[in-house]
């Protein structure tokens, strides 16, 4: 006859009153956890192209090397890559249309 393992005893109550417990601090280690974690969510089509963490990192390093090379030759300003602002584009188009009018 096989011996069966006893079922684990669940000592947890269904509800705890944390206000009555002394010494507990909410979020005590949250900053430590955030420092060690860097999670970025990527879209499914990007995940298909770069299936591993290593593939994503290599591709991004390549983009950085390219941007640094272009900056060193004077092709780009020395700042982070940012999308063009729509407001700036609208302002430029208004200025150019005014100049064309005369």
Order of alpha helices (4+ residues) and beta strands (2+ residues): alpha-alpha-alpha-alpha
